[in-house]
Amino acid sequence: MAEQDAPGAASPPPGDALRVGVVLPDTSEPNGGALPMLEILCGDRRFDLVRLIEASSGDTVTVPWPVRMVLAAERRTLAKPRVHAAPSFEAKKSSVPVCGLSDLSPDETFDVVIDLSHSEDIREIADRSLHGVWRVSSTSRHAGLSEPMTGGPASIAEVWKLDASDGAWALIAQASYDVKFLAARNQDFLREKTAQLVEHVLARAAAGLPLDPDAASSPATGPAKATMVPRHLSSVTRNIGRRAFNAVAARLGWRPRRFCLRLARGGPLDFEIGAAQEFDAPAGQYWADPFLLEHEGHVYAFFEEFVYSTGLGHIVVGRLDEAGLTVLGPALKTGRHLSYPFVFRCHGEIFMLPETGSAERLEVWRCTRFPLEWELHATALEGLACADSTLLCEEDGVWLFTNICRDSFDDFGSELHIFRADGPDLKDLTPHPLNPVVVGSRRARGAGRIVRHEGRLYRPSQDNSHGTYGFGLNINEIEELSPTAYRERCVRHLTTEGQQDLIGCHHIDVLGDRVIFDVRRR
């Protein structure tokens, strides 16, 4: 792997790292929301944390006392604060100069100033930053509270830029994140995840690209109100009850909220979820993450088989024909959780890149006797937890798409990273300079093979919103992919709305006119 400090970080030429100053209400003890951001700034060679600046908090929004009581109760019981490791910041913080906002030298300038204090005094240094002063919405007192209290589909994180000429704030970046049902946990989650959004915008600034042309795609919600508390308490009670029931039901073999496979005819832009043949797993299991492969005149499906009694998945293979799906047996079992069996051909051989996040590395397996015998071929990204990884082989090279978890919530659903690769050996991985290239729970996480259809390239991704893992699917057209650029746009969004027995769908693969996907039952 190319030398780097942080996952997904391309190293700039010496002296070209963005010089960043961070404004905090308390520089001696950065809170949990600030630590992930400081860790990125200290662990990524694209950026250089050159100054910590202390300013009194300017957040004037008062959280109503009933909401404060709910937050305090949740933090004492079900949503205790999590500790975010920040080894790079801890190693560097003693060498980062600290001063008050009013003590800054008149000659000191920055490439970017990130404001986590919401202080109005920040306007004093607006003209000292090349790319402006950026304010992060998630550090306000009310951030992330109203969504779980009102049943909102997603929490919105925003980055605003202060215009030094007229003193106005302009929205430059936005991302949506799934909602946790506890308000305290949702606030902590949103604050941690905002670090990815800031990293995404910093990478674009470092590359000289527009900060985010699609910034204002979703309206942000307002502050939490006391009138929201009764509904929130009722929602918390229902969620705890449902989770307890599902845990008991799983032990009894009832398979709550299970995934099933479906097979339809068509292509990624026109197949219908309701017009498909369904394949359901035996009792005590579910099937998900299907991939198709044609071999010697037959079509095979590789998929995850999750066993409720063990809490682990393994890879199973079946043959598809006019009669349906004939399960041939387990293709890969390691004693660890396995899913997402991305199976592909390269140089005349068959490989599989399954999800092995619990091993904290990528694993490529080579088929030695099709379809049931495999051997470990290569590993990469040691020490990183990755999910739903996919290789894309194009004429100009091979690309690895993967979702990396770098937070204390074990969330894989909101940052997409791309690497240039040498093929299935994964010996040489070069991070894309814009990593993470896509952020947010509604569109970042991969949902299957990247396919070329009618001359265009499409990347499926998950919509993890509405408090549901696998709420929907996006079909994204990749409009630009190069060593210096990445751009995609959503051209189709699918959900299971209107189908009373389903709550979501979260994976797709296409082979010819066959489309295989999974759906989630209530």
C-alpha positions as CSV (number, residue, x, y, z in Angstrom):
1,M,0.0,0.0,0.0
2,A,1.2,3.5,-0.8
3,E,2.7,5.2,2.3
4,Q,0.1,7.2,4.2
5,D,-0.9,8.0,7.8
6,A,-4.7,8.0,7.6
7,P,-6.9,5.6,5.6
8,G,-7.8,7.0,2.3
9,A,-5.4,9.9,2.5
10,A,-3.2,10.6,-0.5
11,S,0.1,12.3,0.4
12,P,0.6,15.8,-1.0
13,P,3.9,17.1,-2.1
14,P,6.0,18.5,0.8
15,G,4.7,21.8,2.0
16,D,1.4,21.5,0.2
17,A,-0.7,20.3,3.1
18,L,-3.6,22.6,4.0
19,R,-2.7,24.7,7.0
20,V,-5.7,24.5,9.3
21,G,-6.6,26.4,12.5
22,V,-9.4,25.1,14.7
23,V,-11.4,27.3,17.0
24,L,-12.7,25.6,20.2
25,P,-14.6,26.8,23.3
26,D,-12.1,24.9,25.4
27,T,-8.7,23.9,23.9
28,S,-7.6,22.1,27.1
29,E,-10.4,19.4,26.8
30,P,-11.8,19.1,23.3
31,N,-15.2,17.3,23.5
32,G,-16.1,14.1,21.7
33,G,-17.3,15.9,18.6
34,A,-14.1,17.7,18.2
35,L,-11.7,14.8,18.8
36,P,-12.5,12.9,15.5
37,M,-11.9,16.0,13.5
38,L,-8.6,16.8,15.3
39,E,-7.5,13.2,14.8
40,I,-8.1,13.5,11.0
41,L,-6.2,16.8,10.9
42,C,-3.2,15.3,12.7
43,G,-3.2,11.9,11.0
44,D,-3.7,12.8,7.4
45,R,-0.8,14.2,5.4
46,R,-3.1,16.3,3.3
47,F,-3.7,18.6,6.3
48,D,-1.6,20.3,8.9
49,L,-3.1,21.4,12.2
50,V,-1.1,24.6,12.9
51,R,-3.0,26.3,15.6
52,L,-5.7,25.7,18.3
53,I,-7.6,28.9,19.0
54,E,-9.8,29.4,22.1
55,A,-13.0,31.5,21.9
56,S,-16.0,31.6,24.3
57,S,-19.0,29.7,23.0
58,G,-21.3,31.8,20.9
59,D,-24.1,29.2,20.7
60,T,-27.1,31.2,22.1
61,V,-29.7,28.5,21.5
62,T,-31.2,27.3,24.8
63,V,-32.2,23.7,25.0
64,P,-35.5,23.5,26.9
65,W,-35.2,22.0,30.4
66,P,-37.5,19.0,29.6
67,V,-35.2,18.1,26.7
68,R,-32.1,18.5,28.9
69,M,-33.6,16.2,31.5
70,V,-34.2,13.5,28.8
71,L,-30.6,13.9,27.6
72,A,-29.2,13.6,31.1
73,A,-31.3,10.4,31.8
74,E,-30.3,8.8,28.5
75,R,-26.6,9.6,29.1
76,R,-26.7,8.0,32.6
77,T,-28.4,4.8,31.3
78,L,-28.7,3.8,27.7
79,A,-26.5,6.3,25.9
80,K,-23.4,6.7,28.0
81,P,-20.7,8.8,26.2
82,R,-18.3,6.9,24.0
83,V,-14.6,7.4,24.0
84,H,-13.1,8.2,20.6
85,A,-9.5,7.2,20.3
86,A,-7.3,10.0,18.9
87,P,-3.7,8.7,18.9
88,S,-2.4,11.1,16.2
89,F,-3.8,14.1,18.0
90,E,-2.5,13.0,21.3
91,A,1.0,12.6,19.8
92,K,0.9,16.0,18.2
93,K,-1.1,18.2,20.6
94,S,1.9,19.3,22.7
95,S,3.5,20.8,19.6
96,V,0.4,22.6,18.4
97,P,0.5,26.3,19.5
98,V,-2.6,27.4,21.5
99,C,-3.9,31.0,22.0
100,G,-7.0,33.0,22.5
101,L,-8.8,34.5,19.5
102,S,-7.7,38.0,20.5
103,D,-4.1,36.9,21.0
104,L,-3.5,35.9,17.4
105,S,-0.7,37.7,15.7
106,P,-2.0,40.1,13.0
107,D,0.3,38.5,10.5
108,E,-0.8,34.9,11.1
109,T,-2.8,33.4,8.2
110,F,-4.3,30.0,7.5
111,D,-5.6,28.0,4.5
112,V,-8.8,27.1,6.4
113,V,-10.1,28.0,9.9
114,I,-12.7,25.5,11.3
115,D,-15.0,27.0,13.9
116,L,-16.4,24.7,16.5
117,S,-17.2,27.4,19.0
118,H,-20.0,29.3,17.2
119,S,-18.5,32.5,18.6
120,E,-19.4,35.8,16.8
121,D,-15.8,37.0,17.5
122,I,-14.7,34.6,14.7
123,R,-15.5,37.4,12.3
124,E,-12.3,39.1,13.4
125,I,-10.1,36.6,11.5
126,A,-12.4,36.0,8.5
127,D,-9.9,37.7,6.2
128,R,-6.9,35.6,7.3
129,S,-8.0,32.3,5.8
130,L,-7.5,31.5,2.1
131,H,-10.5,29.3,1.9
132,G,-12.5,31.1,4.6
133,V,-13.8,30.4,8.1
134,W,-16.0,27.2,8.1
135,R,-18.6,26.6,10.8
136,V,-19.9,23.1,11.6
137,S,-23.5,22.8,12.5
138,S,-23.2,19.7,14.6
139,T,-21.4,21.4,17.4
140,S,-24.4,23.5,18.3
141,R,-26.3,22.5,21.5
142,H,-29.4,21.4,19.7
143,A,-27.7,19.5,16.9
144,G,-29.1,16.0,16.3
145,L,-31.9,16.3,18.9
146,S,-35.1,17.1,17.0
147,E,-34.8,14.2,14.5
148,P,-35.3,11.3,16.9
149,M,-37.8,13.3,18.8
150,T,-40.0,13.9,15.8
151,G,-39.3,10.7,13.8
152,G,-37.3,12.4,11.1
153,P,-35.8,10.2,8.4
154,A,-32.2,11.5,8.7
155,S,-30.0,14.0,10.7
156,I,-28.4,16.7,8.6
157,A,-24.8,17.9,9.1
158,E,-23.8,21.1,7.5
159,V,-20.6,23.2,6.9
160,W,-21.0,26.9,6.4
161,K,-18.5,29.4,5.1
162,L,-18.2,33.0,6.3
163,D,-17.9,35.6,3.6
164,A,-15.3,38.1,4.8
165,S,-16.6,40.8,2.4
166,D,-20.2,40.9,3.6
167,G,-20.2,38.9,6.8
168,A,-22.8,36.4,5.5
169,W,-22.7,32.6,6.0
170,A,-23.1,30.4,2.9
171,L,-23.8,26.6,2.9
172,I,-20.9,24.8,1.3
173,A,-21.5,21.1,2.2
174,Q,-24.2,18.9,3.6
175,A,-24.6,15.2,4.5
176,S,-27.4,13.1,5.9
177,Y,-26.9,10.5,8.6
178,D,-29.3,7.8,9.9
179,V,-31.2,8.6,13.1
180,K,-30.5,6.8,16.4
181,F,-33.7,6.4,18.4
182,L,-32.1,7.9,21.6
183,A,-31.6,11.7,21.3
184,A,-28.3,11.7,23.3
185,R,-26.8,9.0,21.1
186,N,-28.0,10.6,17.9
187,Q,-26.3,13.8,18.9
188,D,-23.0,12.1,19.7
189,F,-23.3,10.1,16.5
190,L,-23.9,13.2,14.4
191,R,-21.0,15.0,15.9
192,E,-18.6,12.2,15.3
193,K,-19.7,11.6,11.7
194,T,-19.4,15.3,10.8
195,A,-15.6,14.9,10.9
196,Q,-16.0,12.9,7.6
197,L,-17.9,15.7,6.0
198,V,-15.3,18.2,6.9
199,E,-12.6,15.9,5.7
200,H,-14.5,15.5,2.4
201,V,-14.7,19.3,1.9
202,L,-11.0,19.8,3.0
203,A,-9.9,17.3,0.3
204,R,-11.8,19.2,-2.3
205,A,-10.3,22.5,-1.2
206,A,-6.8,20.9,-1.2
207,A,-7.4,19.8,-4.8
208,G,-8.7,23.2,-5.9
209,L,-12.2,21.9,-6.7
210,P,-15.6,23.5,-5.9
211,L,-16.5,22.8,-2.3
212,D,-19.8,21.1,-3.0
213,P,-22.1,22.1,-5.8
214,D,-25.0,20.0,-4.3
215,A,-24.7,21.3,-0.8
216,A,-28.3,22.4,-0.2
217,S,-30.0,19.1,-1.2
218,S,-32.0,18.6,2.0
219,P,-33.5,21.0,4.5
220,A,-32.1,20.9,8.0
221,T,-34.5,20.6,11.0
222,G,-35.0,23.1,13.7
223,P,-34.1,23.0,17.4
224,A,-35.7,20.5,19.8
225,K,-38.8,21.7,21.7
226,A,-40.3,20.7,25.0
227,T,-43.5,19.7,23.2
228,M,-41.5,16.9,21.4
229,V,-40.6,15.1,24.7
230,P,-43.9,13.0,25.1
231,R,-43.6,11.7,21.6
232,H,-39.9,10.9,22.1
233,L,-40.5,9.0,25.4
234,S,-43.2,6.9,23.7
235,S,-40.9,6.2,20.7
236,V,-38.0,5.2,23.0
237,T,-40.3,2.8,24.9
238,R,-41.5,1.2,21.6
239,N,-38.0,0.9,20.3
240,I,-36.7,-0.8,23.4
241,G,-39.7,-3.1,23.4
242,R,-39.3,-4.0,19.7
243,R,-35.6,-4.7,20.2
244,A,-36.3,-7.0,23.2
245,F,-39.0,-8.8,21.3
246,N,-36.8,-9.3,18.3
247,A,-34.0,-10.7,20.5
248,V,-36.3,-13.3,22.0
249,A,-37.9,-14.1,18.6
250,A,-34.4,-14.7,17.1
251,R,-33.6,-17.2,19.9
252,L,-36.9,-18.9,19.2
253,G,-36.1,-19.1,15.4
254,W,-38.8,-16.7,14.3
255,R,-36.4,-14.7,12.0
256,P,-37.5,-11.1,12.8
257,R,-36.8,-8.5,10.1
258,R,-35.1,-11.1,7.9
259,F,-33.6,-10.6,4.4
260,C,-34.8,-12.7,1.4
261,L,-33.5,-13.0,-2.1
262,R,-35.4,-12.0,-5.2
263,L,-34.8,-12.6,-8.9
264,A,-36.2,-10.3,-11.6
265,R,-35.8,-9.6,-15.3
266,G,-34.5,-6.3,-16.6
267,G,-31.7,-4.0,-15.9
268,P,-30.6,-1.7,-13.1
269,L,-32.8,1.2,-14.3
270,D,-36.0,-0.7,-14.9
271,F,-36.4,-3.9,-12.8
272,E,-39.3,-4.0,-10.4
273,I,-39.0,-5.1,-6.8
274,G,-42.6,-6.4,-6.8
275,A,-42.3,-8.4,-10.1
276,A,-39.7,-11.0,-8.9
277,Q,-39.4,-14.6,-7.8
278,E,-38.5,-14.8,-4.1
279,F,-36.1,-17.3,-2.4
280,D,-36.3,-17.6,1.4
281,A,-33.8,-19.2,3.7
282,P,-34.6,-22.2,6.0
283,A,-35.8,-21.6,9.6
284,G,-33.3,-19.9,11.8
285,Q,-31.4,-18.1,8.9
286,Y,-31.7,-15.4,6.4
287,W,-30.1,-14.8,2.9
288,A,-28.7,-11.5,1.8
289,D,-26.0,-9.8,-0.4
290,P,-26.3,-11.9,-3.6
291,F,-23.8,-11.9,-6.5
292,L,-24.2,-13.7,-9.8
293,L,-21.5,-15.5,-11.8
294,E,-21.8,-17.5,-15.1
295,H,-19.7,-20.6,-15.3
296,E,-19.7,-23.3,-17.9
297,G,-23.2,-22.5,-19.2
298,H,-24.8,-22.2,-15.7
299,V,-25.6,-19.2,-13.6
300,Y,-24.6,-19.3,-9.9
301,A,-25.6,-17.1,-7.0
302,F,-23.2,-16.5,-4.1
303,F,-24.8,-14.9,-1.0
304,E,-24.6,-14.5,2.8
305,E,-26.4,-17.0,4.9
306,F,-26.8,-15.5,8.4
307,V,-27.5,-17.9,11.3
308,Y,-29.5,-16.3,14.1
309,S,-28.3,-18.7,16.8
310,T,-24.6,-17.9,16.3
311,G,-25.0,-14.3,15.1
312,L,-22.6,-15.0,12.3
313,G,-22.8,-15.2,8.5
314,H,-21.0,-17.4,6.0
315,I,-21.0,-17.6,2.2
316,V,-23.3,-20.1,0.4
317,V,-23.6,-20.8,-3.3
318,G,-26.6,-22.0,-5.3
319,R,-27.4,-22.7,-9.0
320,L,-30.1,-20.8,-10.8
321,D,-32.3,-22.4,-13.4
322,E,-35.9,-22.4,-14.6
323,A,-36.9,-24.3,-11.5
324,G,-35.5,-21.7,-9.2
325,L,-32.5,-21.7,-6.8
326,T,-30.8,-25.0,-5.9
327,V,-28.5,-24.5,-2.9
328,L,-25.2,-26.4,-3.4
329,G,-23.7,-25.8,0.0
330,P,-21.3,-23.5,1.9
331,A,-18.6,-21.9,-0.3
332,L,-16.7,-20.1,2.5
333,K,-16.7,-20.4,6.3
334,T,-13.9,-19.1,8.5
335,G,-15.4,-19.0,12.0
336,R,-15.8,-15.2,11.6
337,H,-18.7,-13.2,10.2
338,L,-18.6,-13.2,6.4
339,S,-21.0,-11.4,4.0
340,Y,-21.0,-9.6,0.7
341,P,-19.3,-12.2,-1.5
342,F,-18.2,-10.1,-4.4
343,V,-17.2,-12.8,-6.9
344,F,-15.3,-11.9,-10.1
345,R,-13.0,-13.2,-12.8
346,C,-9.5,-11.9,-13.5
347,H,-6.8,-13.3,-15.7
348,G,-8.8,-16.5,-16.2
349,E,-9.3,-17.3,-12.5
350,I,-12.2,-16.8,-10.2
351,F,-11.8,-14.7,-7.0
352,M,-14.0,-13.6,-4.1
353,L,-13.7,-10.5,-2.1
354,P,-16.1,-11.0,0.9
355,E,-16.7,-8.6,3.7
356,T,-14.4,-9.5,6.5
357,G,-14.7,-6.4,8.7
358,S,-14.3,-8.3,12.0
359,A,-10.8,-9.3,10.9
360,E,-9.9,-5.7,10.3
361,R,-8.5,-6.3,6.8
362,L,-9.5,-7.1,3.3
363,E,-9.2,-10.7,2.1
364,V,-9.2,-12.0,-1.4
365,W,-10.0,-15.7,-1.9
366,R,-9.1,-17.7,-5.0
367,C,-11.3,-20.5,-6.2
368,T,-9.4,-23.8,-6.5
369,R,-12.4,-26.1,-7.3
370,F,-15.6,-24.4,-8.4
371,P,-17.8,-23.5,-6.6
372,L,-17.1,-24.9,-3.1
373,E,-13.3,-24.8,-2.6
374,W,-11.4,-21.6,-2.0
375,E,-8.0,-20.6,-0.7
376,L,-6.8,-17.3,0.8
377,H,-5.0,-15.4,-2.0
378,A,-4.2,-11.9,-0.6
379,T,-4.8,-9.5,2.2
380,A,-4.7,-5.7,2.4
381,L,-5.5,-2.7,4.6
382,E,-4.4,-4.5,7.7
383,G,-5.9,-2.9,10.8
384,L,-8.8,-1.2,9.0
385,A,-12.4,-2.4,9.3
386,C,-13.9,-2.3,5.8
387,A,-17.3,-3.3,4.4
388,D,-18.9,-4.0,1.1
389,S,-15.7,-3.8,-1.0
390,T,-15.8,-4.0,-4.8
391,L,-13.2,-4.1,-7.5
392,L,-13.8,-2.2,-10.8
393,C,-11.6,-3.2,-13.7
394,E,-11.5,-0.5,-16.4
395,E,-9.2,-0.1,-19.4
396,D,-7.3,2.6,-17.6
397,G,-6.8,0.5,-14.5
398,V,-8.3,-1.3,-11.5
399,W,-10.2,0.6,-8.7
400,L,-11.1,-0.6,-5.2
401,F,-14.3,0.8,-3.7
402,T,-14.7,0.2,0.0
403,N,-16.5,1.6,3.1
404,I,-14.3,2.2,6.1
405,C,-15.4,2.6,9.7
406,R,-13.5,5.1,11.8
407,D,-15.9,6.0,14.6
408,S,-16.9,4.6,18.0
409,F,-20.3,3.5,16.7
410,D,-19.1,0.8,14.4
411,D,-20.8,2.5,11.5
412,F,-19.7,1.4,8.0
413,G,-22.5,3.2,6.1
414,S,-21.3,6.8,5.6
415,E,-17.9,7.1,4.0
416,L,-16.8,5.7,0.6
417,H,-13.1,5.4,-0.2
418,I,-11.5,4.7,-3.5
419,F,-8.0,3.3,-4.2
420,R,-6.1,2.6,-7.4
421,A,-5.2,-1.1,-7.3
422,D,-3.0,-3.6,-9.1
423,G,-5.7,-6.2,-9.3
424,P,-6.8,-9.1,-7.0
425,D,-3.3,-9.2,-5.4
426,L,-4.0,-5.8,-3.7
427,K,-0.2,-5.3,-3.3
428,D,-0.3,-1.7,-4.4
429,L,-3.2,0.5,-3.2
430,T,-3.0,4.2,-3.8
431,P,-5.7,6.3,-2.0
432,H,-7.7,8.7,-4.1
433,P,-6.9,12.3,-3.2
434,L,-10.6,13.1,-2.7
435,N,-11.2,10.4,-0.1
436,P,-13.8,10.0,1.3
437,V,-15.3,10.6,-2.1
438,V,-18.9,10.2,-0.9
439,V,-20.2,10.8,2.6
440,G,-23.6,10.3,4.3
441,S,-25.8,7.4,5.3
442,R,-28.2,7.8,2.4
443,R,-25.7,7.3,-0.4
444,A,-22.2,6.3,0.6
445,R,-22.3,2.5,1.4
446,G,-21.9,0.2,-1.6
447,A,-24.8,-2.1,-2.4
448,G,-23.4,-4.5,-5.0
449,R,-21.2,-4.8,-8.1
450,I,-20.4,-1.7,-10.2
451,V,-21.9,-2.5,-13.6
452,R,-21.6,-1.1,-17.1
453,H,-25.1,-0.8,-18.7
454,E,-25.7,0.6,-22.1
455,G,-22.3,2.2,-22.2
456,R,-22.7,3.9,-18.8
457,L,-21.2,3.0,-15.4
458,Y,-23.5,2.5,-12.4
459,R,-22.6,2.1,-8.7
460,P,-25.4,0.8,-6.5
461,S,-25.5,2.2,-3.0
462,Q,-27.6,1.8,0.2
463,D,-30.0,4.3,1.6
464,N,-29.7,3.7,5.3
465,S,-32.2,6.2,6.7
466,H,-35.6,6.2,8.5
467,G,-33.8,4.3,11.3
468,T,-33.6,1.2,9.1
469,Y,-30.5,-0.6,7.8
470,G,-31.4,-1.3,4.2
471,F,-34.2,1.2,3.8
472,G,-33.6,1.6,0.1
473,L,-31.3,1.4,-2.9
474,N,-29.7,4.1,-5.1
475,I,-28.5,3.6,-8.6
476,N,-25.7,6.1,-9.1
477,E,-24.2,6.9,-12.5
478,I,-20.4,7.4,-12.2
479,E,-19.9,10.5,-14.4
480,E,-16.2,10.9,-13.7
481,L,-13.5,8.6,-12.3
482,S,-9.8,9.5,-12.6
483,P,-6.7,9.7,-10.4
484,T,-7.7,13.2,-9.5
485,A,-11.5,13.4,-9.8
486,Y,-14.7,11.5,-8.8
487,R,-18.3,12.4,-9.5
488,E,-21.5,10.5,-9.4
489,R,-25.2,11.3,-9.4
490,C,-28.2,9.3,-8.3
491,V,-30.4,8.4,-11.3
492,R,-32.8,6.0,-9.5
493,H,-34.0,5.5,-5.9
494,L,-35.8,2.4,-4.9
495,T,-37.8,1.7,-1.7
496,T,-40.4,-0.9,-0.7
497,E,-43.0,1.7,0.1
498,G,-46.5,0.4,-0.7
499,Q,-45.5,-3.2,0.0
500,Q,-46.9,-3.9,3.4
501,D,-44.8,-7.0,4.2
502,L,-41.4,-5.3,3.4
503,I,-39.4,-2.7,5.2
504,G,-36.5,-2.3,2.8
505,C,-34.0,-3.5,0.2
506,H,-30.2,-3.0,0.3
507,H,-28.3,-5.0,-2.4
508,I,-28.4,-5.7,-6.1
509,D,-26.3,-7.5,-8.8
510,V,-26.9,-7.7,-12.6
511,L,-25.9,-10.3,-15.1
512,G,-27.3,-9.9,-18.6
513,D,-31.1,-9.4,-18.1
514,R,-31.1,-11.1,-14.7
515,V,-31.3,-8.8,-11.6
516,I,-30.9,-10.4,-8.2
517,F,-31.4,-8.4,-5.1
518,D,-32.5,-8.7,-1.5
519,V,-35.5,-7.4,0.4
520,R,-36.1,-7.1,4.1
521,R,-39.3,-8.4,5.7
522,R,-41.1,-6.9,8.7
